[in-house]
């Protein structure tokens, strides 16, 4: 997530509400939206392909971010200033599971460029993707700010890079007081639905 500084928002929330305990989780965007709809979590940050909006929840689009190619330091393209999908397509990929929003954003970009690629490894987390890339097993696409935190990899901007829209999402029903207070930390005015 690059459209919101989540740690800073959590710090502001904690400063304002020190008696509220916070449980942070990671997961796929669809999984997190499902957990909000089931009232298992209050708020989630989601990354989705363009034209795909969060389902079953209320949400606000925070921004759009381009992904960067994540490469092993000894990869033939690791030291170029920029690249494109056609140049990357000759190499194996590490990507998220087929059908997930994380995978769809890359699939959409390759289809738009008229380029095919081979996904050799499917993963469920960006951290695992980075670890496989650092071992030289493939190329991945991840948000630049996140990729910069991964050890043993290089990042390269891509001219026709996959993009994703970033959202904050919450319950379609009345948010809990803690969720409403947290959303306020993001400077979002969240309209309340009518009461019961």
VOMAR-907697 format. One record per residue: x, y, z of N, C-alpha, C in turn; chain; residue in one letter; residue number from 0. Coordinates in Angstrom, 3 decimals. Layout:
N
R     neast    nnorth       nup    caeast   canorth      caup     ceast    cnorth       cup  unit  code  pos
R         X         Y         Z         X         Y         Z         X         Y         Z     A     A  NUM
...
//
This chain:
196
R     neast    nnorth       nup    caeast   canorth      caup     ceast    cnorth       cup  unit  code  pos
R     0.846    -1.180     0.000     0.000     0.000     0.000     0.885     1.235     0.000     A     X    0
R     0.757     2.028    -1.038     1.560     3.239    -1.109     0.713     4.505    -1.002     A     X    1
R    -0.607     4.379    -1.156    -1.474     5.559    -1.124    -1.740     6.048     0.295     A     X    2
R    -1.475     5.210     1.278    -1.676     5.600     2.682    -0.490     5.112     3.495     A     X    3
R    -0.078     5.916     4.456     0.993     5.530     5.369     0.337     4.825     6.555     A     X    4
R     0.201     3.511     6.437    -0.533     2.737     7.441     0.123     2.823     8.819     A     X    5
R     1.444     2.626     8.957     2.033     2.748    10.301     1.794     4.114    10.938     A     X    6
R     1.882     5.188    10.166     1.637     6.521    10.719     0.179     6.673    11.150     A     X    7
R    -0.753     6.127    10.363    -2.170     6.193    10.735    -2.431     5.397    12.002     A     X    8
R    -1.795     4.237    12.132    -1.955     3.433    13.349    -1.372     4.184    14.550     A     X    9
R    -0.238     4.840    14.360     0.356     5.614    15.462    -0.582     6.736    15.900     A     X   10
R    -1.138     7.494    14.933    -2.064     8.573    15.283    -3.291     8.014    16.005     A     X   11
R    -3.786     6.885    15.507    -4.940     6.256    16.144    -4.612     5.846    17.575     A     X   12
R    -3.454     5.232    17.756    -3.039     4.779    19.088    -2.837     5.962    20.034     A     X   13
R    -2.260     7.055    19.527    -2.087     8.248    20.353    -3.436     8.803    20.815     A     X   14
R    -4.423     8.790    19.919    -5.738     9.333    20.236    -6.595     8.364    21.049     A     X   15
R    -6.334     7.071    20.896    -7.174     6.039    21.551    -6.280     4.955    22.168     A     X   16
R    -5.515     5.298    23.206    -4.529     4.355    23.744    -5.123     3.111    24.396     A     X   17
R    -6.415     3.117    24.687    -7.021     1.955    25.344    -7.616     0.955    24.353     A     X   18
R    -7.551     1.280    23.075    -8.073     0.368    22.047    -6.930    -0.509    21.560     A     X   19
R    -7.107    -1.811    21.667    -6.111    -2.744    21.145    -6.311    -2.908    19.646     A     X   20
R    -5.210    -3.057    18.930    -5.231    -3.160    17.475    -4.629    -4.494    17.072     A     X   21
R    -5.302    -5.192    16.187    -4.794    -6.443    15.624    -4.590    -6.221    14.130     A     X   22
R    -3.359    -6.328    13.670    -3.049    -6.128    12.257    -2.860    -7.478    11.582     A     X   23
R    -3.406    -7.621    10.388    -3.307    -8.863     9.621    -2.957    -8.528     8.179     A     X   24
R    -2.389    -9.490     7.504    -2.177    -9.347     6.069    -2.942   -10.455     5.363     A     X   25
R    -3.245   -10.226     4.113    -3.946   -11.233     3.330    -4.252   -10.683     1.956     A     X   26
R    -4.803   -11.525     1.124    -5.214   -11.108    -0.204    -6.406   -10.171    -0.128     A     X   27
R    -6.540    -9.302    -1.103    -7.609    -8.299    -1.093    -8.992    -8.923    -1.036     A     X   28
R    -9.242    -9.979    -1.814   -10.556   -10.632    -1.778   -10.822   -11.228    -0.407     A     X   29
R    -9.810   -11.870     0.159    -9.946   -12.478     1.488   -10.270   -11.415     2.534     A     X   30
R    -9.574   -10.284     2.481    -9.814    -9.224     3.459   -11.208    -8.631     3.304     A     X   31
R   -11.659    -8.425     2.073   -13.012    -7.903     1.852   -14.057    -8.879     2.392     A     X   32
R   -13.841   -10.165     2.203   -14.752   -11.179     2.728   -14.780   -11.137     4.252     A     X   33
R   -13.624   -10.931     4.876   -13.569   -10.852     6.337   -14.300    -9.614     6.855     A     X   34
R   -14.235    -8.509     6.126   -15.001    -7.325     6.535   -16.491    -7.628     6.447     A     X   35
R   -16.929    -8.221     5.342   -18.348    -8.537     5.159   -18.856    -9.483     6.243     A     X   36
R   -17.976   -10.351     6.749   -18.345   -11.301     7.807   -18.147   -10.714     9.202     A     X   37
R   -17.797    -9.437     9.289   -17.548    -8.739    10.564   -16.399    -9.362    11.354     A     X   38
R   -15.459   -10.002    10.655   -14.280   -10.567    11.326   -13.190    -9.513    11.490     A     X   39
R   -13.167    -8.518    10.617   -12.244    -7.385    10.736   -13.029    -6.115    10.425     A     X   40
R   -12.470    -4.973    10.852   -13.179    -3.709    10.689   -12.799    -2.937     9.428     A     X   41
R   -11.500    -2.887     9.131   -10.988    -2.048     8.047    -9.904    -2.819     7.311     A     X   42
R    -9.800    -2.617     6.016    -8.724    -3.245     5.244    -8.257    -2.295     4.152     A     X   43
R    -7.006    -2.449     3.783    -6.440    -1.751     2.640    -6.299    -2.779     1.532     A     X   44
R    -6.820    -2.450     0.356    -6.894    -3.396    -0.746    -6.188    -2.834    -1.968     A     X   45
R    -5.555    -3.712    -2.727    -4.978    -3.363    -4.014    -5.657    -4.188    -5.081     A     X   46
R    -6.298    -3.526    -6.039    -7.082    -4.221    -7.057    -6.733    -3.718    -8.453     A     X   47
R    -6.922    -4.572    -9.450    -6.701    -4.121   -10.826    -7.665    -2.982   -11.177     A     X   48
R    -7.270    -2.117   -12.103    -8.191    -1.061   -12.530    -9.518    -1.656   -13.000     A     X   49
R   -10.582    -0.932   -12.750   -11.947    -1.316   -13.134   -12.514    -2.426   -12.259     A     X   50
R   -11.799    -2.885   -11.247   -12.331    -3.863   -10.295   -12.499    -3.143    -8.968     A     X   51
R   -13.732    -3.098    -8.477   -13.983    -2.430    -7.209   -14.224    -3.472    -6.126     A     X   52
R   -13.939    -3.114    -4.875   -14.169    -4.060    -3.780   -15.637    -4.478    -3.719     A     X   53
R   -15.875    -5.758    -3.514   -17.234    -6.299    -3.477   -17.664    -6.561    -2.035     A     X   54
R   -18.924    -6.276    -1.739   -19.509    -6.609    -0.451   -19.138    -5.682     0.691     A     X   55
R   -18.454    -4.580     0.394   -18.008    -3.647     1.425   -18.190    -2.218     0.908     A     X   56
R   -18.103    -1.259     1.800   -18.012     0.139     1.401   -16.534     0.441     1.253     A     X   57
R   -16.200     1.366     0.366   -14.773     1.627     0.143   -14.571     3.032    -0.396     A     X   58
R   -13.343     3.454    -0.330   -12.926     4.717    -0.921   -11.602     4.469    -1.631     A     X   59
R   -11.526     4.865    -2.896   -10.282     4.730    -3.657    -9.305     5.782    -3.159     A     X   60
R    -8.094     5.343    -2.800    -7.073     6.238    -2.273    -6.090     6.693    -3.333     A     X   61
R    -5.888     5.882    -4.358    -4.928     6.253    -5.392    -4.633     5.084    -6.313     A     X   62
R    -3.744     5.337    -7.237    -3.320     4.313    -8.194    -1.806     4.230    -8.143     A     X   63
R    -1.296     3.019    -8.184     0.146     2.845    -8.159     0.618     1.898    -9.247     A     X   64
R     1.765     2.227    -9.833     2.401     1.326   -10.794     3.280     0.344   -10.036     A     X   65
R     3.367    -0.840   -10.563     4.248    -1.848    -9.999     5.607    -1.763   -10.690     A     X   66
R     6.629    -2.277   -10.032     7.974    -2.327   -10.618     8.387    -3.783   -10.766     A     X   67
R     9.310    -4.019   -11.672     9.880    -5.362   -11.810    10.856    -5.578   -10.662     A     X   68
R    10.748    -6.722   -10.019    11.645    -7.102    -8.928    12.507    -8.234    -9.456     A     X   69
R    13.839    -8.030    -9.397    14.786    -8.945   -10.032    15.895    -9.316    -9.061     A     X   70
R    16.492   -10.474    -9.287    17.693   -10.850    -8.537    18.830    -9.926    -8.970     A     X   71
R    19.782    -9.648    -8.090    20.880    -8.736    -8.444    21.681    -9.167    -9.669     A     X   72
R    21.740   -10.477    -9.947    22.508   -10.943   -11.100    21.638   -11.185   -12.344     A     X   73
R    20.385   -10.765   -12.291    19.494   -10.911   -13.440    20.010   -10.032   -14.577     A     X   74
R    19.910   -10.485   -15.831    20.418    -9.693   -16.965    19.825    -8.288   -17.077     A     X   75
R    18.633    -8.051   -16.526    18.003    -6.736   -16.614    18.109    -5.939   -15.308     A     X   76
R    18.821    -6.445   -14.340    18.863    -5.815   -13.010    19.507    -4.437   -13.019     A     X   77
R    20.358    -4.147   -13.984    21.064    -2.872   -13.986    20.594    -1.891   -15.061     A     X   78
R    19.487    -2.211   -15.749    18.968    -1.276   -16.746    18.182    -0.173   -16.041     A     X   79
R    18.086     0.994   -16.697    17.340     2.109   -16.110    15.834     1.879   -16.162     A     X   80
R    15.357     1.297   -17.264    13.941     1.008   -17.465    13.842    -0.212   -18.361     A     X   81
R    12.697    -0.865   -18.327    12.461    -1.985   -19.222    10.990    -1.972   -19.627     A     X   82
R    10.554    -3.011   -20.339     9.146    -3.120   -20.697     8.719    -4.580   -20.594     A     X   83
R     7.434    -4.812   -20.758     6.900    -6.163   -20.585     7.463    -7.135   -21.615     A     X   84
R     7.680    -6.671   -22.840     8.212    -7.562   -23.878     9.587    -8.088   -23.485     A     X   85
R    10.441    -7.243   -22.922    11.779    -7.680   -22.508    11.698    -8.635   -21.313     A     X   86
R    10.752    -8.418   -20.432    10.621    -9.273   -19.241     9.976   -10.619   -19.557     A     X   87
R     9.158   -10.666   -20.619     8.385   -11.873   -20.924     9.246   -13.086   -21.239     A     X   88
R    10.509   -12.877   -21.577    11.398   -14.005   -21.881    11.902   -14.710   -20.625     A     X   89
R    11.550   -14.201   -19.452    12.048   -14.749   -18.195    10.903   -15.366   -17.401     A     X   90
R    11.179   -16.373   -16.576    10.110   -16.960   -15.743     9.635   -15.945   -14.701     A     X   91
R     8.379   -16.096   -14.293     7.786   -15.171   -13.329     7.394   -15.871   -12.040     A     X   92
R     7.467   -15.090   -10.976     6.896   -15.427    -9.681     5.698   -14.500    -9.542     A     X   93
R     4.509   -15.053    -9.345     3.324   -14.201    -9.268     2.337   -14.802    -8.276     A     X   94
R     1.296   -14.059    -8.005     0.270   -14.521    -7.093    -0.585   -15.583    -7.770     A     X   95
R    -1.393   -16.266    -6.996    -2.220   -17.355    -7.514    -3.158   -16.854    -8.597     A     X   96
R    -3.370   -17.691    -9.603    -4.263   -17.353   -10.716    -5.643   -17.006   -10.175     A     X   97
R    -6.239   -15.952   -10.751    -7.574   -15.534   -10.367    -7.623   -14.516    -9.240     A     X   98
R    -6.519   -14.300    -8.544    -6.511   -13.315    -7.454    -6.275   -11.922    -8.017     A     X   99
R    -6.704   -10.876    -7.288    -6.460    -9.522    -7.777    -4.975    -9.231    -8.011     A     X  100
R    -4.097    -9.758    -7.142    -2.663    -9.541    -7.310    -2.144   -10.092    -8.628     A     X  101
R    -2.691   -11.198    -9.052    -2.294   -11.809   -10.328    -2.970   -11.113   -11.500     A     X  102
R    -4.240   -10.768   -11.321    -5.018   -10.190   -12.411    -4.410    -8.891   -12.924     A     X  103
R    -3.859    -8.063   -12.028    -3.294    -6.787   -12.483    -2.148    -7.012   -13.459     A     X  104
R    -1.334    -8.044   -13.231    -0.243    -8.351   -14.163    -0.778    -8.993   -15.436     A     X  105
R    -1.741    -9.913   -15.293    -2.322   -10.562   -16.471    -2.952    -9.536   -17.410     A     X  106
R    -3.637    -8.539   -16.843    -4.275    -7.497   -17.646    -3.216    -6.702   -18.410     A     X  107
R    -2.126    -6.355   -17.737    -1.066    -5.565   -18.386    -0.420    -6.342   -19.532     A     X  108
R    -0.121    -7.626   -19.318     0.484    -8.424   -20.386    -0.474    -8.597   -21.557     A     X  109
R    -1.752    -8.804   -21.271    -2.736    -8.954   -22.352    -2.837    -7.652   -23.148     A     X  110
R    -2.847    -6.509   -22.464    -2.931    -5.219   -23.157    -1.711    -4.971   -24.030     A     X  111
R    -0.559    -5.486   -23.605     0.677    -5.315   -24.383     0.801    -6.365   -25.485     A     X  112
R    -0.091    -7.349   -25.502    -0.022    -8.407   -26.504     1.167    -9.330   -26.303     A     X  113
R     1.556    -9.501   -25.049     2.742   -10.294   -24.707     2.318   -11.429   -23.781     A     X  114
R     2.899   -12.611   -24.002     2.639   -13.725   -23.088     3.878   -13.972   -22.246     A     X  115
R     3.662   -14.556   -21.093     4.755   -14.871   -20.172     4.471   -16.207   -19.520     A     X  116
R     5.479   -16.732   -18.849     5.326   -18.002   -18.143     5.457   -17.756   -16.641     A     X  117
R     4.405   -18.080   -15.891     4.452   -17.980   -14.436     4.913   -19.344   -13.915     A     X  118
R     6.155   -19.388   -13.451     6.751   -20.644   -12.980     6.428   -20.928   -11.526     A     X  119
R     6.163   -19.868   -10.744     5.898   -20.028    -9.320     4.712   -19.165    -8.921     A     X  120
R     3.754   -19.763    -8.216     2.637   -19.016    -7.662     2.813   -18.931    -6.153     A     X  121
R     2.590   -17.734    -5.599     2.778   -17.494    -4.167     1.545   -16.781    -3.611     A     X  122
R     1.499   -16.668    -2.295     0.381   -15.981    -1.656     0.794   -14.685    -0.967     A     X  123
R     2.109   -14.411    -0.883     2.558   -13.169    -0.241     3.679   -12.517    -1.048     A     X  124
R     3.765   -11.195    -0.933     4.848   -10.464    -1.575     6.198   -10.830    -0.993     A     X  125
R     6.228   -11.123     0.303     7.480   -11.508     0.951     8.046   -12.790     0.336     A     X  126
R     7.193   -13.777     0.149     7.649   -15.033    -0.460     8.069   -14.801    -1.908     A     X  127
R     7.344   -13.952    -2.628     7.746   -13.624    -4.002     9.149   -13.037    -3.996     A     X  128
R     9.406   -12.098    -3.094    10.730   -11.486    -2.999    11.816   -12.485    -2.675     A     X  129
R    11.516   -13.432    -1.810    12.520   -14.437    -1.447    12.843   -15.343    -2.635     A     X  130
R    11.829   -15.715    -3.413    12.080   -16.541    -4.596    12.864   -15.760    -5.655     A     X  131
R    12.520   -14.492    -5.818    13.245   -13.649    -6.764    14.709   -13.531    -6.339     A     X  132
R    14.961   -13.322    -5.059    16.349   -13.158    -4.593    17.182   -14.404    -4.845     A     X  133
R    16.525   -15.556    -4.974    17.218   -16.806    -5.302    17.389   -17.001    -6.808     A     X  134
R    16.948   -16.026    -7.584    17.108   -16.098    -9.034    16.089   -16.973    -9.731     A     X  135
R    14.943   -17.231    -9.081    13.961   -18.153    -9.657    12.962   -17.488   -10.596     A     X  136
R    12.940   -16.172   -10.632    12.007   -15.510   -11.522    11.949   -14.023   -11.267     A     X  137
R    11.065   -13.372   -12.018    10.798   -11.940   -11.930     9.431   -11.778   -11.281     A     X  138
R     9.262   -10.750   -10.465     7.960   -10.465    -9.863     7.605    -9.009   -10.089     A     X  139
R     6.328    -8.695    -9.944     5.849    -7.318    -9.935     5.307    -7.015    -8.557     A     X  140
R     5.815    -5.946    -7.956     5.363    -5.519    -6.634     5.368    -3.996    -6.584     A     X  141
R     4.618    -3.396    -5.645     4.682    -1.938    -5.493     6.101    -1.504    -5.132     A     X  142
R     6.548    -0.396    -5.693     7.930     0.064    -5.505     8.281     0.260    -4.040     A     X  143
R     7.398     0.891    -3.271     7.702     1.156    -1.860     7.868    -0.149    -1.082     A     X  144
R     7.049    -1.133    -1.401     7.161    -2.428    -0.725     8.420    -3.164    -1.188     A     X  145
R     8.662    -3.179    -2.476     9.827    -3.895    -3.020    11.127    -3.356    -2.446     A     X  146
R    11.167    -2.056    -2.156    12.382    -1.442    -1.608    12.733    -1.986    -0.225     A     X  147
R    11.775    -2.609     0.459    12.033    -3.154     1.792    12.544    -4.597     1.744     A     X  148
R    12.525    -5.216     0.574    12.914    -6.625     0.455    14.426    -6.748     0.291     A     X  149
R    15.046    -7.642     1.057    16.499    -7.815     0.926    16.859    -8.646    -0.305     A     X  150
R    18.016    -8.362    -0.878    18.577    -9.199    -1.933    17.911    -9.108    -3.284     A     X  151
R    17.228    -7.994    -3.568    16.587    -7.832    -4.875    16.889    -6.441    -5.421     A     X  152
R    16.676    -6.290    -6.714    16.756    -4.987    -7.381    15.387    -4.694    -7.983     A     X  153
R    15.110    -3.422    -8.157    13.862    -3.033    -8.803    14.163    -2.205   -10.037     A     X  154
R    13.318    -2.369   -11.046    13.467    -1.639   -12.308    12.089    -1.130   -12.726     A     X  155
R    11.955     0.170   -13.019    10.686     0.683   -13.541    10.377     0.054   -14.900     A     X  156
R     9.082    -0.119   -15.169     8.621    -0.766   -16.398     7.706     0.211   -17.128     A     X  157
R     8.013     0.477   -18.412     7.254     1.460   -19.184     5.762     1.149   -19.242     A     X  158
R     5.405    -0.092   -19.474     3.998    -0.488   -19.577     3.611    -1.356   -18.375     A     X  159
R     4.019    -0.914   -17.206     3.865    -1.678   -15.968     2.408    -1.946   -15.611     A     X  160
R     2.176    -3.056   -14.912     0.851    -3.263   -14.334     0.557    -2.151   -13.323     A     X  161
R    -0.708    -1.806   -13.204    -1.131    -0.811   -12.220    -2.203    -1.421   -11.334     A     X  162
R    -2.368    -0.799   -10.170    -3.436    -1.244    -9.288    -4.027    -0.038    -8.589     A     X  163
R    -5.318    -0.132    -8.326    -6.000     0.889    -7.550    -5.975     0.462    -6.095     A     X  164
R    -5.705     1.419    -5.219    -5.625     1.126    -3.792    -6.836     1.725    -3.093     A     X  165
R    -7.447     0.920    -2.235    -8.676     1.293    -1.538    -8.516     1.084    -0.046     A     X  166
R    -9.304     1.827     0.713    -9.566     1.480     2.098   -11.021     1.003     2.094     A     X  167
R   -11.293    -0.067     2.822   -12.633    -0.663     2.825   -13.095    -0.896     4.252     A     X  168
R   -14.420    -0.845     4.436   -15.016    -1.081     5.749   -16.410    -1.655     5.538     A     X  169
R   -17.090    -1.959     6.600   -18.390    -2.622     6.544   -19.424    -1.803     5.792     A     X  170
R   -20.299    -2.500     5.068   -21.411    -1.835     4.397   -22.432    -1.333     5.402     A     X  171
R   -22.380    -1.873     6.589   -23.269    -1.444     7.660   -22.543    -0.386     8.481     A     X  172
R   -23.076    -0.014     9.580   -22.461     1.013    10.421   -21.098     0.523    10.907     A     X  173
R   -19.999     1.289    10.635   -18.684     0.860    11.129   -18.661     0.892    12.655     A     X  174
R   -17.849     0.047    13.236   -17.687     0.084    14.689   -17.110     1.437    15.080     A     X  175
R   -17.277     1.855    16.336   -16.673     3.130    16.754   -15.164     3.153    16.521     A     X  176
R   -14.485     2.040    16.781   -13.030     1.998    16.562   -12.707     2.156    15.074     A     X  177
R   -13.475     1.493    14.202   -13.233     1.606    12.761   -13.480     3.034    12.291     A     X  178
R   -14.565     3.649    12.752   -14.856     5.026    12.356   -13.744     5.966    12.818     A     X  179
R   -13.236     5.751    14.035   -12.148     6.591    14.543   -10.874     6.385    13.724     A     X  180
R   -10.583     5.141    13.344    -9.388     4.882    12.532    -9.516     5.530    11.162     A     X  181
R   -10.679     5.407    10.543   -10.884     6.014     9.235   -10.727     7.532     9.304     A     X  182
R   -11.099     8.114    10.429   -10.905     9.548    10.631    -9.419     9.892    10.606     A     X  183
R    -8.566     8.985    11.112    -7.121     9.219    11.091    -6.590     9.320     9.662     A     X  184
R    -7.326     8.755     8.723    -6.943     8.815     7.311    -7.533    10.049     6.624     A     X  185
R    -8.146    10.930     7.420    -8.797    12.139     6.902    -9.942    11.806     5.954     A     X  186
R   -10.661    10.732     6.265   -11.818    10.368     5.478   -13.069    10.668     6.277     A     X  187
R   -13.997    11.354     5.665   -15.287    11.554     6.295   -16.168    10.407     5.832     A     X  188
R   -16.505     9.539     6.750   -17.269     8.339     6.414   -18.731     8.586     6.759     A     X  189
R   -19.588     8.669     5.741   -21.012     8.863     6.035   -21.575     7.612     6.710     A     X  190
R   -22.372     7.831     7.720   -23.000     6.728     8.440   -24.304     6.356     7.756     A     X  191
R   -24.578     5.060     7.593   -25.887     4.676     7.056   -26.945     4.953     8.116     A     X  192
R   -28.193     5.019     7.710   -29.262     5.250     8.684   -29.256     4.168     9.763     A     X  193
R   -29.630     4.531    10.944   -29.685     3.579    12.059   -30.748     2.530    11.864     A     X  194
R   -30.780     1.523    12.757   -31.759     0.441    12.606   -33.173     0.912    12.784     A     X  195
//
